Amino acid sequence: MLLASALPYFTVSFRFGPLQLYAWMLIGGLLLGGLAMVYASRRYALPAGDVIALAGVLVVASFVGAHLFDIVANQLDDAKHDAALWWQLWKGISLLGALATMAIVTFAWARVRDLPLAKLADCVALGWLVALVIGRIGCALVHDHLGTPTTLPIGIDFPPHAVWQLDNDGPMRLHDLGFEELLVAIPLCVVMWLIARRLKPGMTAVLTALVYAPIRFGLDFLRLPEPDVRFAALTGAQWGCIAMTGLAVFSVTRLQRSSG
């Protein structure tokens, strides 16, 4: 029997032009994230033109990387039988794939344009946090990341039609992972923007990774078994979180050496 105290279920889903609400939220998040990068570039005295160009490259590259990561992590068997999946970017994306791509592109951009990597990484991190908040608002509105059943008040009582894939006749209280990640993303975004000026270059990106990765790692244990494939009991995103944490720790040691 469901407890009385729970978050109410509601959804906002409509089509404007060719795209659904979530797609518009994702596009809006990317645009606002890019604008946030340009605004943050002034803090780090980075050339606005280079940052604007990088933001445009990151939008395209992150979409491609997010899709390729999702194919490798979750749809590889399907892709073996349908090669078109590799370039059908709208059929599955992964945030960790986007993050990996952003890290690679940012590193390459700093080298090619002869820009300070630490400052550029901070600028990208601040922009990504804004994009993350907008994107997760979209996830929370359309409930596209259903989690496991729960009796906790943070759960949402989903009506039967919203959880048809679970073959249940009545309402079910589930974790809504998009909403729960949003509850982390908002304060993380606010705090990092407030303290970025006080941090040594590079530490904004490092701290963002060190806070986000463990939380996302834990939330993925609450995912439904499908459709995400497990590798040694972990999702592809969880392995990505481990790599992100390792890179952040490595970056801290490099920053300490550079200041020593």
N, C-alpha and C positions, 0 to 999 in steps of 0.2 A: 504493500500500500504506500502511495506517495505521501511524503510529508507535506504539510500545508505551506511551509515557508520555502519558496523557490522563486527563481526569476521567471517572470511571465514570458510566454512564447509570443513573438510577433515577427513578422517578416515583411520586408519591403522589396518587392521585385516587380520591375516594369521595364519595358523596352522603349528606348528613345532612339529613333532612327534605326540603324542596323544592329545596335549593340544593347545588351542587357545592362542593368544597373551596375553589377559588379565590374563589368568591363570598363564602364565609364569611371568608376571609382579608382580602378587600377591606373587608367590613363591619367586621371586627375592627380593621383598620388605621385606618379612619375614626373609630371609637369611641376607640381609644387616642390617635389624633392630637388629637381633641377634648379628651380628658382632659389631654394634654400641654399644649395651649393654656391650659387653666384653671390648671394648675400654673405655667406660665411667666408667667401674668398677675400673679402675686404679685411676681415679680422687677421688673416694670415698674409696679407700683402701679396696675394697671388694674382697674376695677370687675368683679368676678367675674361678676355677673349679665349685664353687657354681653358679656363674652367667651363665656359659656355660650350665650347667644342667638346670637351670631355663629357659633359652632361649628356649631350646628344649621342655620343658614341656609346655611353653606358646604357642608355635607354634601349638601343638596338641590341647591343651585345648581351645585356642581361636577359632579355627575352630569349635570345638564342640559347644562351647557356642554361637558363632555367628549364627550357624544353629538353635539351639534350641530356641534362642531368636526370630529368624525370624519365626519359626513355630508358637510360641505362639502369636506373635504380628500380623502376616500377613497370616498365612496359617492354622490356627487351624481348621477351618471348613473342609478344604481338608484333614487334618491329621485324622479327625474323620472317614473319609470314606476310607482312605488309610494309614494304620499304618506304611507302609514302609517309608513314608516321614520322620519319626523321625530319621532314621539312614542314609538316603540318603543325605549326607553332601553337595553334589554339587547342591542340589536343594534349593537354597536360603540361604543367609548369611546376617547378620546385624552387622555393625561396632560397634554399641553400645552394642550388645551382647558380642562381642569379648572383648570390654573394661571392661565390668562388670566381665567377667571371669578372665581377667588379673589381675584386682584388688583383687579378691578373692584369686587367686593362689599366687600372690605376698605376700599378708598378711599371708597366711598359710606357705609359704616358709620361710619367715622371722622368724616366730615363731618356726617352726620345726628345722631350721638350726641355730637358735640363731643369726640372723643377724640384724643389725639396719634397721628397717622398713623404716625410712625416706630416708636414703641413697639408699636403694634398690628400693624404689618407684621412686626416681629421675633417677636412672639408667634405669629402665624400661620405664619411660616416654621419655627419650632421644632416646632410641631405637625405641619406638613406633612412634615418630615423623618422623624418617627416613623411617620407613615402610609405614607410612601414605602418605608421599610425593610420593614414588615409586608407591604405589597402586593407588593413585589418578591420576598419570600420565597415568596409564593404563585405568582408567575410562574415562579420557578426550580423549584418542585416540579412544576408541570404543563407546563413547557416550551412556553409559548404565544407565545414570541417567537423563532422560529428565525431564525438568521442564515445568512450565506454559508459555504461550505466553507472549512476551514482545516486547516493541518498543525501549528498551535501547540499546546502542551500544555494551554493554557486551554480548548481546544475539547472537545467532548463527542462520544464515538462513539455516535451514535444508531443503534439497530437499524432494519432496513428498515420494520417496521410503524409506526415513529414518524415516518418521513419519507416516507410514501406519496405526499405531494403532489409530491415531487421525482422520482418515477418512477425509483427506484434499486433494484436487486436486492439490494445488499449494504449493510453498515453505512456510514455517512457521518459524518465528523467535521465538526461545524458549530459556529459561534459560537452560544451561548445568550445572547441579549442581555438577557433578564430577569435571568439569573444574573450576567452581567458588570456590569450596572448596580447590582445588589445589592452587589457588591464595592466599588463607589464609594460607595453610599448609606450603608453602615454606618459607615465612618470619617468621612464628612462629617457624619453625624448626631452622632456622639460628639464630634467636635472642636467643632462649633458649639455644642452644649450646654455644653461645658466652658469655652469662651471668651466666651460671650454676655455674661456679667456685666462683662467687661473692655472691651467694645466700646461705642462711642458709639451711642445709639439710632438705629436704621435700618440700621446696618452689618451686623447679623446677616442680615437679609433680603438686603441687597446682596451680601454675600460668598457666601451660599448660591446666589444666581442666577449670580454670576460664575464659580463653580466648576462648578455642575451643567450650565449651558447649553452650554458648549463640549464637555464630555464627552458629553452626550447628542447633540449635533450630530455628533460624530465617530462614535459608535456607530451612528447611523442610516445611515451609509454601508455598514455591514455587513448591513443588512436585505436579505432576499430581495426581488426586484423586485415580487412580489405579496404582499399585496394593496394595499400603499400606493401611491398615485398620486404621481408626481413633477411638480413645477412648476419649470421651468428647472433640471432635474436634481436638485432638492432635494425632500425630503418635506415635508408640511405641518408636521410636528413640527420640522424643521430651520428652517423659516421662523419658527416660533414661538420657537425658541431664539435666533435673530437678534434678534427683537423683545424677548425677555427680557433679552438682553445690553445692547441699546440703552437699555432702561428702567433697568437697573441703573447704567449709566454716567451717565445723566441724573440719577438719584437721588444718586449720589456728588457731582456738581457742586452739587446743591441743598443737600446736607448740609454741604459745605465752605463755601458761602455763608452758611448759617445760623449757622455757628460762627465766621465771620470778623469 
